[in-house]
Amino acid sequence: MRSSERARPVGRAGRAVGRALHLPFTGTARGIRKATHAHGAGESGLGKLIELHAVNGAGDVMITVALASTVFFSVPTDEARGRVALYLAITMAPFTLLAPVIGPLLDRIPHGRRAAMAGAMLTRAVLAITMSGAVATGGLELYPAALGVLVASKAYGVVRSAVVPRLLPPKFSLVKANSRVTLAGLLATGIAAPIGAGLQHVGPQWPLYGACALFLLGAYWAFTMPPKVDSAKGEAKAHMLLHGEKKPSLRTVGPSVLHGLQANAAFRALSGFLIFFLAFLLREHPLGGQSPAVSLGIVGVAAGVGNALGTTVGAWLKSRGPEVIIATVLALVLAVAITAAVFFGAGMVAVLGASAGLCQALAKLSLDALIQRDVPEQVRTSAFARSETLLQMAWVVGGAIGIALPLNGTLGMSVAAGLVAVGALLSVRGLLSAAHQGAHPRPKVA
């Protein structure tokens, strides 16, 4: 037998082994692509945005793991509280000044949305490498870089919200599209978090290397989005003025949107508060004798599961009235927060985390539906950009309250209930009145 003839079976066997080794990866990739591109999302370009947002979520959680280990877990509680306060002062405080500028600034570049998303990804890739040298020491140079990461992350979020309406498949609602995008980000975060924790054991800089690689991939994928993402056809800036006002407001977009935004601001403030307050409370007083890391993990998983469930339920609710949904979830989470204050304990903390995650997801999807329904298409993307910056500012306020509050569980849950109660007082009556009056046409919103 010739040597070439003997080599053929060996070659075929080698190719068969290669296909067998690649099958788990290629099969998984095809399965993910099939899920993200289902129901016309692939043809419209929404599938690519879903995948891009998953990469964004994974990269952000890698940076969060690295920062948490440096700022929080690696030092005693009192010093950690000081470091987190410093982190808030150096990063969050300037962001409260920058946030109102992000939306209007991005309004001016409607033809460069792909470049803006790619730029936000590339900026975080560079800053991740910059932080890798300081993350082990926790030096002050870490904080300006963290501020840059925060600003770039929120800029991406604003542009992403403005892009979604451009990529809706036929017979696809905005709330359903946003639920898919959000769910992809949550799933990617859940997968990347333990990977980041594993990299952290290799070295404090390794999660940042992973984040850099993900953001570089995201920057490339941003440019593969359909060209219509950069089209400004039919759009106009939102001039939100009413009755001779000298400063812009959101009142001209209708009472339902205004009250929906107030309710969502309360949920974002609650989210920021719980993240920072429970981080220190559970470090000092872990749940059920567990370690601080396990206690935080239990609450984090509960909140993540609640958020994912809320996102799924939001898509299932279809044409239910968004005003009623927002009012209902406000009442639900207020009741849970009051119960947690009265019967403070490990179980109630986990229940509050899950309830807050579920209700925040439903409230945000309902706000998206209100913007889709009540805001003219010509100004819808601008309204999304402005609302996202305002919600981020509410998160900053809640976080600042959480870091300043004494570590008393009953007091903390009472403050959490108070934040939700303020949102309910400002918005529930207006939401129910708008739903009852039916001042606007009610097309299908989900």
VENQUICOR-V503242 format. One record per pair of residues at least 12 apart in sequence whose ideal C-beta (glycine too) atoms are under 7 Angstrom apart, sorted by the first residue. I is the first residue (numbers start at 1). GAP is how many residues later the second one is. If there is no record, write none. Layout:
BEGIN
I;GAP  I;GAP
END
This chain:
BEGIN
36;14  36;15  36;148  39;130  39;133  40;129  40;130  40;132  41;128  43;126  44;123  44;124  44;125  45;122  45;180  45;181  46;121  46;122  46;123  46;131  48;173  48;176  48;177  49;114  49;115  49;118  49;132  49;176  50;130  50;131  50;134  51;170  52;166  52;169  52;170  53;107  53;128  53;131  53;132  54;130  54;131  54;133  54;134  55;159  55;162  55;163  55;166  56;100  56;129  56;162  57;128  57;131  57;132  58;130  58;131  58;133  58;134  58;156  59;65  59;152  59;155  59;156  59;159  60;93  61;128  61;131  61;132  61;135  62;130  62;134  62;145  62;146  62;148  62;149  62;152  63;65  63;86  63;145  63;148  65;128  65;131  65;132  65;135  65;142  66;69  66;134  66;138  66;141  66;142  67;79  69;131  69;135  70;65  70;68  70;72  70;134  71;12  71;13  71;16  71;67  72;12  72;207  77;203  77;206  77;207  81;199  83;55  84;192  84;319  85;318  86;57  87;56  87;59  88;311  88;312  88;315  90;53  90;54  90;57  91;52  91;55  91;56  91;59  92;304  92;307  94;53  95;52  95;55  95;56  95;301  96;297  96;300  98;53  99;55  99;290  99;293  99;294  100;289  102;52  102;53  102;56  102;287  103;55  103;282  103;283  103;286  106;52  106;53  106;56  106;279  107;130  107;275  107;278  110;122  110;125  111;119  111;121  112;118  113;46  113;49  113;50  113;116  113;117  114;108  114;109  114;111  114;115  114;116  116;39  116;43  117;39  117;42  117;43  117;105  118;101  118;104  118;105  120;32  120;35  120;36  121;35  121;94  121;97  121;98  121;101  122;93  122;97  123;25  123;29  124;25  124;28  124;29  124;91  125;87  125;90  125;91  125;94  127;18  127;21  127;22  128;80  128;83  128;84  128;87  129;79  129;83  130;15  131;14  131;77  132;73  132;76  132;77  135;69  135;70  135;73  136;68  136;69  154;238  157;231  158;227  158;230  158;231  161;223  161;224  161;227  162;219  162;222  162;223  163;66  164;13  164;14  164;17  165;215  165;216  166;62  166;63  173;199  173;271  173;272  173;273  174;194  174;195  174;198  175;139  175;190  175;193  175;194  175;197  175;270  175;271  176;139  176;270  178;187  178;190  179;132  179;135  179;136  179;186  182;129  183;125  183;128  183;129  186;118  186;121  186;122  186;125  190;114  196;14  234;143  234;144  235;143  235;146  236;142  236;143  237;142  237;145  238;141  238;144  238;145  238;148  240;12  240;13  250;136  253;121  253;122  253;130  254;120  254;186  255;175  255;179  256;67  256;114  256;118  256;175  256;178  257;113  257;114  257;117  257;118  259;168  259;171  259;172  259;175  260;62  260;66  260;106  260;107  260;110  260;171  261;106  261;126  261;129  262;161  262;164  262;165  263;63  263;67  263;100  263;160  263;164  264;99  264;100  264;103  264;127  265;125  265;126  265;129  265;158  266;153  266;154  266;156  266;157  267;92  267;93  267;96  268;123  268;126  268;127  268;130  269;125  269;126  269;128  269;129  269;150  270;86  270;128  270;146  270;149  270;150  271;85  271;89  271;124  271;127  272;123  272;124  272;126  272;127  272;130  273;125  273;126  273;128  273;129  273;142  273;143  273;146  274;79  274;82  274;142  275;124  275;127  276;123  276;126  276;127  277;125  277;128  277;135  278;21  278;71  279;17  280;127  281;126  281;128  281;131  282;13  282;14  282;17  284;123  287;59  287;62  288;58  298;52  299;50  299;51  299;54  302;48  302;51  302;52  303;50  303;51  303;53  303;54  304;53  305;49  306;47  306;48  306;49  306;50  306;51  306;52  307;50  307;51  307;53  307;54  309;49  310;47  310;48  310;49  310;50  310;51  310;52  311;50  311;54  313;49  314;47  314;48  314;51  314;132  315;131  317;129  318;126  318;128  319;125  319;126  319;127  321;114  322;44  322;47  322;48  322;123  323;108  323;109  323;111  323;112  324;111  325;37  325;41  326;37  326;40  326;105  327;101  327;104  327;105  329;30  329;33  329;34  330;90  330;93  330;94  330;98  332;23  332;27  333;22  333;23  333;26  333;87  334;83  334;86  334;87  334;90  336;15  336;16  336;19  337;15  337;76  337;79  337;80  337;83  338;79  340;12  340;73  341;69  341;72  341;73  341;76  344;65  344;66  344;69  369;76  369;77  371;12  371;13  372;73  373;67  373;70  373;72  374;66  398;21  401;14
END
